[in-house]
C-alpha cells in the first residue's frame, strides 16, 4: 500500500484532538458489551462461566397438575364434563416428560396426576357393569371433573382479587410532613369560655345531688294520746286541724294511723253534718251506767 493510501485511511490527529470528549465517550459506550461497576466492558472476560440452565426460557408456567390439566382442556375447547382422556393424557405426559428431565422433584406431583389419568383411562376401557339395583355405574372421570371445577372457581376468584387496587402496586399512601414547633403557645381564655365552663359544672352538680334520710322515732300510741288530750278540751275538732303540716309527711302518716286506731277502738267518732260538709272528730259518747 502506498503512503498516500495509508494517509487516506489513517485518522487525522488534528481531527481526533479536536473531537469533543463527550463524543469520544459516547462512541466508547456504544462499542462496549456491557457496563461493570459503571465502567464500559469492551471485550468478554476469558474466565466468564455461563451455567447451562441460564438460557432456558419457560413460556408457560403452571401452579400445579390441576392448573396444567385445566390449561390443556380449555386451550382445545374440550367439554370439561366429557373429557377425552386419551388426548388429554397424551398431551399431559408429553409435558411431564419435559419437566422430568429438568427437575425430578418438581415432576413428582405431576407424575402422581399422570398415574391418576392413566387409571381413569384404563377404567373407561373396561366393560361397564350395572349395579345390583339396576342403576348405571359411576363415571370414572366424576372425581377429576369435580376437582377441576373447584380449582377453576378458586383460580377465577383469585384473578378477580388480584384486579383490586393494592397498596404499593396501584396506589401509595399520602405522606405529609408536619413541622412541629417546640415552643408551646397556650391559647387565650375568653370570658365567655369561662362562663360556659362554670355553667357546665353547675349543671353536672345538680345531676349528682344526694338526699339524706334521717331516722326518726315515731310512736302511734303517743299520737293517739295527743289526739285524745286535744279532744277532751274541745267538743268538736275539724279533721284538718288535727294535722300539723309543718312537721313533714312521716309525722302526718303516723298521726293519721293513730286517728284510725282510735276510731277502730271506738274511742272517737268521725261525723259529718251533710254531704261535702267539713268532717269533724269528737270523743265517743259513753252512757253512764245506772
C-alpha positions, 0 to 999 in steps of 0.5 A: 500500500502506498503512503498516500493510501495509508494517509487516506485511511489513517485518522487525522490527529488534528481531527481526533484532538479536536473531537469533543470528549463527550463524543469520544465517550459516547462512541466508547459506550456504544462499542462496549458489551456491557457496563461493570461497576459503571465502567464500559466492558469492551471485550468478554472476560476469558474466565466468564462461566455461563451455567447451562440452565441460564438460557432456558426460557419457560413460556408457560408456567403452571401452579400445579397438575390441576392448573396444567390439566385445566390449561390443556382442556380449555386451550382445545375447547374440550367439554370439561364434563366429557373429557377425552382422556386419551388426548388429554393424557397424551398431551399431559405426559408429553409435558411431564416428560419435559419437566422430568428431565429438568427437575425430578422433584418438581415432576413428582406431583405431576407424575402422581396426576399422570398415574391418576389419568392413566387409571381413569383411562384404563377404567373407561376401557373396561366393560361397564357393569350395572349395579345390583339395583339396576342403576348405571355405574359411576363415571370414572372421570366424576372425581377429576371433573369435580376437582377441576371445577373447584380449582377453576372457581378458586383460580377465577376468584383469585384473578378477580382479587388480584384486579383490586387496587393494592397498596404499593402496586396501584396506589401509595399512601399520602405522606405529609410532613408536619413541622412541629414547633417546640415552643408551646403557645397556650391559647387565650381564655375568653370570658365567655369560655369561662362562663360556659365552663362554670355553667357546665359544672353547675349543671353536672352538680345538680345531676349528682345531688344526694338526699339524706334520710334521717331516722326518726322515732315515731310512736302511734300510741303517743299520737293517739294520746295527743289526739285524745288530750286535744279532744277532751278540751274541745267538743268538736275538732275539724279533721284538718286541724288535727294535722300539723303540716309543718312537721313533714309527711312521716309525722302526718302518716303516723298521726293519721294511723293513730286517728284510725286506731282510735276510731277502730277502738271506738274511742272517737267518732268521725261525723259529718253534718251533710254531704261535702260538709267539713268532717269533724272528730269528737270523743265517743259518747259513753252512757253512764251506767245506772 
